[in-house]
């Protein structure tokens, strides 16, 4: 059944957009239409920012509500989204090809959990702290105030959860939000807007502006915006950083990654490989933290390559709404073409393809691609260094742990990574040495209570945890 939206959610109601153009969403599995939504104009963005500004700064505006009152609304929104969790999970699987076995716990159940976490956190966060003066006499009140109007720009790979990485702490802090979803996954953002209306958020506290890159660029540079939060490619993130730098506007940028999984010489491959493959190929490798560079000790290189090849070849590729599916299609024809270009470049440089890398037989429609594993990868090649954002793994040898850490760090990115070992303490020692924003020992799972983000070309700032709330607060010192 198609999901169709002809109106845009502005100022607490569904309104006619300035443009008559529509964004058509097609299933990556069937290439058939899933639904459509309005394509906003720049005028619609102006209307959204104006509405969000009024909702923030009015006499009884969202920013002036007591934290407990805001938290109650967030809990109510969590309840409303919870009732829609199954619908949202299925819709996202239809939009971007994510297996429903992943979208149900992550995209369906995840957003309500984040809302409840930040609702409880803001209840416990004191808005003011009194500090004795270090110079002279008196004291200073350090006050936490909402940052203002937030432009939240989210990608297509985990649209509901990554929206909530921004929306939940921003709303808890007292900010108001203009959400710009990716065109590929615009429908679930409209369902979120339905939930916002049902939960009774004040008019204008959340506005949704579907559109292309021009809409996003206009929103990011809008004079009425106080803070930008973006998740997406490093290229776009750099462009946003330039704009925000010129405007002296704070920005949180969660960008790309090409993370490494270090297999130590004592690792039990029978237990390590399933978890490693899951971390590397989650959502068909279309995951910022995917550990797609596998580093193996030279003495066990052939063994690790063989194990990774066998496990990857056994994955079930299929229709996203089938719960048996482990690997779904890529999000678009363009994305598949991009991934295939990396496979071709790898073969051209002499890398050895041990499994996959082809369009599977039996799938006449859809943007499917068999997960690929490469050995004998040329150091410094595009296959070894660049973010592929697809189901392509490389296995490279190292001589000792120091070289493994050096290889893990030999990247423009620094978002994630893992180490696999029979000795957790040894793994922790390795984790402390790698220069990255997050790391896992014998597994990788985002903890909503801990900060998430990267270093180097993987971005600026942190999301999740108390640090994620801090990103939407500004500090004021009142001297007494």
NORKA-V438721 format. One record per pair of residues at least 6 apart in sequence whose ideal C-beta (glycine too) atoms are under 7 Angstrom apart, sorted by the first residue. I is the first residue (numbers start at 1). GAP is how many residues later the second one is. Records with the same first field share a line. If there is no record, write none. Layout:
I: GAP ; GAP
This chain:
2: 31 ; 32 ; 33
3: 31 ; 32 ; 88 ; 184
4: 31 ; 32
5: 32 ; 33 ; 185
6: 32
7: 7 ; 8 ; 9 ; 31
8: 7 ; 9 ; 30 ; 32 ; 36 ; 200 ; 201
9: 181 ; 184 ; 198 ; 199
10: 37 ; 38 ; 41 ; 197
11: 40 ; 192 ; 193 ; 196
12: 185 ; 191 ; 192
17: 21 ; 23 ; 24 ; 27
18: 23 ; 25 ; 26
19: 19 ; 20 ; 21 ; 22
21: 18
22: 14 ; 15 ; 16 ; 17
23: 13 ; 14 ; 16 ; 160 ; 163 ; 187
24: 9 ; 12
25: 9 ; 10 ; 11 ; 70 ; 159 ; 161 ; 162
26: 6 ; 7 ; 8
27: 7 ; 67
28: 68 ; 69 ; 301 ; 302 ; 303 ; 304 ; 338 ; 339
29: 68 ; 290 ; 291 ; 299 ; 300 ; 337
30: 335 ; 336
31: 334 ; 335
34: 60 ; 61 ; 153
35: 152
37: 149 ; 150 ; 153 ; 173
38: 172
39: 171 ; 172
40: 169 ; 170 ; 171 ; 175
42: 173 ; 176
44: 165
45: 164 ; 170 ; 173 ; 174 ; 177
48: 130 ; 159 ; 161
49: 100 ; 129 ; 173 ; 175 ; 176
50: 174
51: 153 ; 156
52: 97 ; 124 ; 125 ; 126 ; 152 ; 155
53: 96 ; 171
54: 150
55: 6 ; 7 ; 121 ; 147 ; 148 ; 149 ; 150
56: 6 ; 7 ; 92 ; 93 ; 120
57: 6
62: 112 ; 114 ; 140 ; 143
63: 83 ; 111
65: 109
67: 55 ; 56 ; 58
68: 55
70: 52 ; 101 ; 102 ; 104
71: 48 ; 51 ; 52 ; 101
73: 126 ; 127 ; 128
74: 41 ; 44 ; 45 ; 94 ; 97 ; 98
75: 41 ; 44
76: 123 ; 124
77: 38 ; 118 ; 119 ; 122 ; 124
78: 34 ; 37 ; 38
80: 115 ; 118 ; 119
81: 30 ; 31 ; 114
82: 30
84: 107 ; 111
85: 23 ; 24 ; 27
86: 22
87: 104
88: 19 ; 20 ; 72 ; 100 ; 103
89: 11 ; 14 ; 15 ; 18 ; 19
90: 10 ; 231
91: 96 ; 97 ; 100
92: 6 ; 11 ; 15 ; 67 ; 68 ; 93 ; 96
93: 6 ; 7 ; 10 ; 227 ; 228
94: 226
95: 89 ; 90 ; 92 ; 93
96: 60 ; 61 ; 88 ; 89 ; 235
97: 187 ; 223 ; 231 ; 232 ; 233 ; 234
98: 185 ; 222 ; 230
99: 221 ; 226 ; 227 ; 229
100: 220 ; 221 ; 223
101: 222 ; 224
102: 180 ; 181
106: 52 ; 55
107: 51 ; 53 ; 54
110: 51 ; 54
111: 49 ; 50 ; 53
113: 335
114: 50 ; 54 ; 334
115: 49 ; 53
117: 331
118: 50 ; 51 ; 54 ; 351
119: 53
121: 51 ; 345 ; 348
122: 50 ; 347
125: 344
127: 16 ; 17
128: 13 ; 14 ; 15
129: 13
130: 9 ; 11
131: 8 ; 9 ; 11
132: 7
133: 6 ; 7
138: 341 ; 342
139: 341
140: 337 ; 338 ; 339 ; 340
141: 337 ; 339
142: 333 ; 335
143: 333 ; 335
144: 329 ; 331
145: 328 ; 329 ; 331
146: 27 ; 28 ; 29 ; 326 ; 327
147: 26 ; 28 ; 79 ; 80 ; 103 ; 325 ; 326 ; 327
148: 27 ; 78 ; 79
149: 27 ; 29 ; 75 ; 76 ; 77
150: 20 ; 25 ; 26 ; 27 ; 77 ; 79 ; 322
151: 27 ; 29 ; 68 ; 69 ; 74 ; 77
152: 11 ; 14 ; 15 ; 25 ; 26 ; 27 ; 28 ; 77
153: 27 ; 63 ; 67 ; 77 ; 79
154: 8 ; 9 ; 12 ; 27 ; 28 ; 77
155: 7 ; 27 ; 76 ; 77
156: 26 ; 28 ; 29 ; 175
157: 126 ; 129 ; 130
159: 22 ; 23 ; 26 ; 29 ; 30
160: 28
162: 69
163: 16 ; 26 ; 29
165: 298 ; 299
166: 63
167: 10 ; 12
169: 299 ; 300 ; 302 ; 303
170: 7 ; 302
171: 6
172: 297
173: 296 ; 299 ; 300
175: 297
176: 28 ; 29
177: 29
178: 29 ; 31 ; 41
179: 10 ; 27 ; 28 ; 29
180: 29 ; 31 ; 35 ; 36 ; 39
181: 8 ; 27 ; 29
183: 29
184: 147 ; 148
186: 24
189: 19 ; 21
190: 18
193: 15
196: 10
209: 6 ; 10
219: 6
220: 8 ; 20 ; 23
221: 22
227: 22 ; 23 ; 245
228: 12 ; 16 ; 21 ; 23
229: 23
230: 7 ; 10 ; 21 ; 23
231: 23
232: 23
233: 22 ; 23
234: 21 ; 22 ; 223
237: 16 ; 18 ; 222
240: 11 ; 13
241: 10 ; 12
244: 7
251: 209
252: 208 ; 209 ; 211 ; 219
253: 206 ; 207 ; 208
254: 34 ; 199 ; 205 ; 209
255: 199 ; 202 ; 203 ; 204
256: 32 ; 131 ; 157 ; 201 ; 202
257: 31 ; 32 ; 130 ; 156 ; 158 ; 159 ; 197 ; 201
258: 34 ; 35 ; 127 ; 128 ; 129 ; 153 ; 155
259: 30 ; 31 ; 32 ; 34 ; 156 ; 157 ; 158
260: 31 ; 33 ; 35 ; 147 ; 148 ; 157
261: 15 ; 18 ; 19 ; 30 ; 33 ; 34 ; 157 ; 159
262: 33 ; 142 ; 146 ; 157 ; 158 ; 168
263: 9 ; 31 ; 32 ; 33 ; 34 ; 41 ; 157
264: 33 ; 155 ; 156 ; 157 ; 162
265: 32 ; 34 ; 35
266: 155 ; 156 ; 157
267: 153 ; 154 ; 155
268: 154
269: 34 ; 35 ; 38
272: 148
273: 34 ; 35 ; 38
274: 37
275: 167 ; 168
276: 15 ; 18 ; 144
277: 34 ; 35
279: 12 ; 139 ; 165
280: 10 ; 11 ; 12 ; 113
281: 34 ; 46 ; 90 ; 110
282: 8
284: 43 ; 44 ; 46 ; 106 ; 107
285: 7 ; 104 ; 105 ; 106 ; 107
286: 44 ; 45 ; 103 ; 104
288: 127
289: 126 ; 127 ; 149 ; 155
291: 125 ; 126 ; 127 ; 153
292: 96 ; 100 ; 101 ; 102
293: 101 ; 103
294: 14 ; 99 ; 100 ; 101
295: 101 ; 103 ; 109 ; 112 ; 113
296: 8 ; 9 ; 99 ; 101
297: 101
298: 99 ; 100 ; 101
301: 96
304: 91
305: 49 ; 70 ; 90
308: 65 ; 85 ; 87
309: 45 ; 46 ; 64
312: 43 ; 44 ; 59 ; 61 ; 81
313: 42 ; 43
315: 11 ; 12 ; 56
316: 8 ; 9 ; 10 ; 11
317: 10 ; 43 ; 51 ; 53
318: 6 ; 7
319: 6
320: 8
327: 44 ; 64
329: 37 ; 38 ; 39
330: 6 ; 9 ; 37 ; 39 ; 60
332: 35
333: 34
335: 32 ; 55
336: 31 ; 33
339: 30 ; 49 ; 51 ; 53
340: 29
342: 40 ; 41 ; 46 ; 50
343: 14 ; 29 ; 49
345: 37 ; 38
346: 28 ; 31 ; 37
347: 6
349: 29 ; 32 ; 34
350: 26 ; 28
351: 23 ; 25 ; 26 ; 27 ; 32
352: 22 ; 23 ; 24
353: 19 ; 21
354: 19 ; 21
355: 17 ; 18
356: 14 ; 15 ; 16 ; 17
357: 13 ; 15
358: 12
359: 9 ; 10
360: 8 ; 10
369: 21 ; 22
371: 20
372: 19 ; 20 ; 21
373: 20 ; 22
374: 9 ; 19 ; 20
375: 20
377: 6 ; 7 ; 17 ; 19
378: 6
383: 11
384: 10
385: 26
387: 26
396: 11
398: 6 ; 9
401: 29
405: 25 ; 28 ; 29
408: 9 ; 26
409: 25 ; 26
412: 44 ; 45
413: 41 ; 43 ; 44 ; 45
414: 21 ; 22 ; 23 ; 40 ; 41 ; 42 ; 44
415: 21 ; 22 ; 23 ; 39 ; 43
416: 20 ; 22 ; 23 ; 28
417: 17 ; 19 ; 22
418: 21 ; 22 ; 26
419: 8 ; 11 ; 12 ; 22
420: 22
421: 6 ; 21
424: 17 ; 18
427: 14 ; 15
428: 13
431: 8 ; 10
435: 20
436: 18 ; 19
437: 16 ; 17 ; 18 ; 21
438: 14
446: 6
448: 16
449: 16
450: 14 ; 15
451: 11 ; 13 ; 14 ; 16 ; 17
452: 10 ; 11 ; 12
453: 6 ; 8 ; 9 ; 10
461: 10
462: 6 ; 9
